[in-house]
Amino acid sequence: MYLHLGGDTVIRKDEIIGIFDLENSTVSPRAREFLTEAEKNGRIVNVSSELPKSFVVCQENDTIKVYICQLLPVTLIRRASQIFREGERKE
């Protein structure tokens, strides 16, 4: 199953580590440091040119990727929850 992040970007549900609110998370020095390091290492994927509201951390193979997204975290979490429930019914 996949989660649509906006634009042409979808990610596999089993790769999601976390969905975070960009504004609230960047208050933390650790979160800022994490995002700065991800950007330095080319692991940031900007999904939209609109004002970012969330970021999604994924592990693809052995690589961490961070998707910057214009959707609210609650929207992404709602979508992900729905996908996880649908996946449980099919498995």
PyRosetta script that sets phi, psi and omega in degrees:
from pyrosetta import init, pose_from_sequence

init()
pose = pose_from_sequence("MYLHLGGDTVIRKDEIIGIFDLENSTVSPRAREFLTEAEKNGRIVNVSSELPKSFVVCQENDTIKVYICQLLPVTLIRRASQIFREGERKE")
pose.set_psi(1, 154.1)
pose.set_omega(1, -175.0)
pose.set_phi(2, -127.3)
pose.set_psi(2, 152.9)
pose.set_omega(2, 175.8)
pose.set_phi(3, -114.3)
pose.set_psi(3, 125.2)
pose.set_omega(3, 178.8)
pose.set_phi(4, -84.7)
pose.set_psi(4, 122.5)
pose.set_omega(4, -178.3)
pose.set_phi(5, -96.1)
pose.set_psi(5, -8.4)
pose.set_omega(5, -176.6)
pose.set_phi(6, 119.4)
pose.set_psi(6, 161.5)
pose.set_omega(6, -177.6)
pose.set_phi(7, 57.9)
pose.set_psi(7, -132.6)
pose.set_omega(7, 179.2)
pose.set_phi(8, -104.7)
pose.set_psi(8, 19.9)
pose.set_omega(8, -172.2)
pose.set_phi(9, -104.8)
pose.set_psi(9, 124.6)
pose.set_omega(9, 172.5)
pose.set_phi(10, -130.4)
pose.set_psi(10, 148.3)
pose.set_omega(10, 178.2)
pose.set_phi(11, -129.2)
pose.set_psi(11, 154.3)
pose.set_omega(11, 178.9)
pose.set_phi(12, -75.4)
pose.set_psi(12, 138.8)
pose.set_omega(12, -176.7)
pose.set_phi(13, -62.6)
pose.set_psi(13, -32.5)
pose.set_omega(13, -178.0)
pose.set_phi(14, -77.9)
pose.set_psi(14, -3.6)
pose.set_omega(14, 176.4)
pose.set_phi(15, -94.5)
pose.set_psi(15, -10.8)
pose.set_omega(15, -175.7)
pose.set_phi(16, -74.0)
pose.set_psi(16, 125.7)
pose.set_omega(16, 173.6)
pose.set_phi(17, -96.7)
pose.set_psi(17, -41.6)
pose.set_omega(17, -179.3)
pose.set_phi(18, -168.4)
pose.set_psi(18, 155.9)
pose.set_omega(18, 176.4)
pose.set_phi(19, -120.6)
pose.set_psi(19, 125.8)
pose.set_omega(19, -170.9)
pose.set_phi(20, -129.7)
pose.set_psi(20, 147.9)
pose.set_omega(20, 173.9)
pose.set_phi(21, -78.9)
pose.set_psi(21, 121.6)
pose.set_omega(21, -174.9)
pose.set_phi(22, -64.5)
pose.set_psi(22, -45.0)
pose.set_omega(22, -176.8)
pose.set_phi(23, -64.8)
pose.set_psi(23, -46.9)
pose.set_omega(23, -177.8)
pose.set_phi(24, -74.2)
pose.set_psi(24, -35.3)
pose.set_omega(24, -177.4)
pose.set_phi(25, -71.1)
pose.set_psi(25, -34.6)
pose.set_omega(25, -176.0)
pose.set_phi(26, -75.1)
pose.set_psi(26, -0.6)
pose.set_omega(26, 171.7)
pose.set_phi(27, -69.9)
pose.set_psi(27, -32.2)
pose.set_omega(27, -179.3)
pose.set_phi(28, -77.0)
pose.set_psi(28, 130.2)
pose.set_omega(28, 177.2)
pose.set_phi(29, -60.5)
pose.set_psi(29, -35.1)
pose.set_omega(29, 179.3)
pose.set_phi(30, -65.2)
pose.set_psi(30, -41.3)
pose.set_omega(30, 179.2)
pose.set_phi(31, -66.3)
pose.set_psi(31, -42.6)
pose.set_omega(31, 177.6)
pose.set_phi(32, -61.2)
pose.set_psi(32, -42.9)
pose.set_omega(32, 178.7)
pose.set_phi(33, -63.2)
pose.set_psi(33, -43.2)
pose.set_omega(33, 177.9)
pose.set_phi(34, -59.0)
pose.set_psi(34, -47.9)
pose.set_omega(34, -179.2)
pose.set_phi(35, -66.6)
pose.set_psi(35, -37.3)
pose.set_omega(35, 177.9)
pose.set_phi(36, -63.8)
pose.set_psi(36, -45.1)
pose.set_omega(36, 178.7)
pose.set_phi(37, -64.5)
pose.set_psi(37, -41.4)
pose.set_omega(37, 178.6)
pose.set_phi(38, -61.4)
pose.set_psi(38, -40.2)
pose.set_omega(38, 179.4)
pose.set_phi(39, -67.3)
pose.set_psi(39, -43.4)
pose.set_omega(39, 178.6)
pose.set_phi(40, -59.6)
pose.set_psi(40, -35.3)
pose.set_omega(40, -176.8)
pose.set_phi(41, -91.3)
pose.set_psi(41, 7.4)
pose.set_omega(41, 176.7)
pose.set_phi(42, 69.5)
pose.set_psi(42, 28.5)
pose.set_omega(42, -178.1)
pose.set_phi(43, -102.2)
pose.set_psi(43, 8.6)
pose.set_omega(43, 178.6)
pose.set_phi(44, -94.2)
pose.set_psi(44, 132.1)
pose.set_omega(44, 174.7)
pose.set_phi(45, -121.2)
pose.set_psi(45, 115.2)
pose.set_omega(45, 179.1)
pose.set_phi(46, -88.8)
pose.set_psi(46, 115.8)
pose.set_omega(46, -174.1)
pose.set_phi(47, -77.9)
pose.set_psi(47, -27.1)
pose.set_omega(47, -174.5)
pose.set_phi(48, -146.6)
pose.set_psi(48, 157.7)
pose.set_omega(48, 175.9)
pose.set_phi(49, -89.5)
pose.set_psi(49, -1.6)
pose.set_omega(49, 178.1)
pose.set_phi(50, -77.4)
pose.set_psi(50, 171.6)
pose.set_omega(50, 179.8)
pose.set_phi(51, -58.5)
pose.set_psi(51, 120.9)
pose.set_omega(51, -178.7)
pose.set_phi(52, -72.9)
pose.set_psi(52, 142.3)
pose.set_omega(52, -179.6)
pose.set_phi(53, -124.6)
pose.set_psi(53, -17.5)
pose.set_omega(53, -177.7)
pose.set_phi(54, -150.3)
pose.set_psi(54, 166.2)
pose.set_omega(54, 169.5)
pose.set_phi(55, -138.5)
pose.set_psi(55, 145.9)
pose.set_omega(55, -177.3)
pose.set_phi(56, -118.8)
pose.set_psi(56, 124.5)
pose.set_omega(56, 178.7)
pose.set_phi(57, -97.6)
pose.set_psi(57, 128.0)
pose.set_omega(57, -178.4)
pose.set_phi(58, -129.9)
pose.set_psi(58, 152.2)
pose.set_omega(58, 171.7)
pose.set_phi(59, -113.1)
pose.set_psi(59, 112.1)
pose.set_omega(59, 179.3)
pose.set_phi(60, -109.2)
pose.set_psi(60, 110.4)
pose.set_omega(60, -171.6)
pose.set_phi(61, 59.7)
pose.set_psi(61, -118.1)
pose.set_omega(61, 179.5)
pose.set_phi(62, -107.1)
pose.set_psi(62, 14.9)
pose.set_omega(62, -175.3)
pose.set_phi(63, -114.1)
pose.set_psi(63, 135.2)
pose.set_omega(63, 174.0)
pose.set_phi(64, -88.2)
pose.set_psi(64, 130.5)
pose.set_omega(64, 174.6)
pose.set_phi(65, -122.7)
pose.set_psi(65, 146.3)
pose.set_omega(65, 179.1)
pose.set_phi(66, -121.2)
pose.set_psi(66, 120.2)
pose.set_omega(66, 179.4)
pose.set_phi(67, -100.5)
pose.set_psi(67, 121.5)
pose.set_omega(67, 176.7)
pose.set_phi(68, -92.1)
pose.set_psi(68, 126.3)
pose.set_omega(68, -168.5)
pose.set_phi(69, -131.0)
pose.set_psi(69, 147.9)
pose.set_omega(69, 179.1)
pose.set_phi(70, -83.9)
pose.set_psi(70, -9.9)
pose.set_omega(70, -178.9)
pose.set_phi(71, -82.0)
pose.set_psi(71, 149.4)
pose.set_omega(71, 176.0)
pose.set_phi(72, -66.8)
pose.set_psi(72, 146.3)
pose.set_omega(72, 178.3)
pose.set_phi(73, -55.9)
pose.set_psi(73, -38.6)
pose.set_omega(73, -179.2)
pose.set_phi(74, -62.0)
pose.set_psi(74, -35.3)
pose.set_omega(74, 177.6)
pose.set_phi(75, -66.1)
pose.set_psi(75, -46.0)
pose.set_omega(75, 179.6)
pose.set_phi(76, -65.2)
pose.set_psi(76, -40.5)
pose.set_omega(76, 179.4)
pose.set_phi(77, -65.4)
pose.set_psi(77, -40.3)
pose.set_omega(77, 177.7)
pose.set_phi(78, -62.0)
pose.set_psi(78, -45.9)
pose.set_omega(78, 178.2)
pose.set_phi(79, -61.5)
pose.set_psi(79, -45.3)
pose.set_omega(79, -178.7)
pose.set_phi(80, -64.1)
pose.set_psi(80, -42.3)
pose.set_omega(80, 179.2)
pose.set_phi(81, -60.6)
pose.set_psi(81, -41.7)
pose.set_omega(81, 179.1)
pose.set_phi(82, -64.4)
pose.set_psi(82, -42.0)
pose.set_omega(82, 178.9)
pose.set_phi(83, -64.6)
pose.set_psi(83, -43.2)
pose.set_omega(83, -179.3)
pose.set_phi(84, -63.6)
pose.set_psi(84, -40.8)
pose.set_omega(84, 178.7)
pose.set_phi(85, -64.7)
pose.set_psi(85, -42.5)
pose.set_omega(85, 179.0)
pose.set_phi(86, -64.0)
pose.set_psi(86, -39.3)
pose.set_omega(86, 179.7)
pose.set_phi(87, -65.2)
pose.set_psi(87, -36.4)
pose.set_omega(87, 178.3)
pose.set_phi(88, -65.1)
pose.set_psi(88, -37.3)
pose.set_omega(88, 179.8)
pose.set_phi(89, -68.2)
pose.set_psi(89, -33.1)
pose.set_omega(89, -176.7)
pose.set_phi(90, -83.2)
pose.set_psi(90, -26.1)
pose.set_omega(90, -175.2)
pose.set_phi(91, -82.6)
pose.dump_pdb("model.pdb")
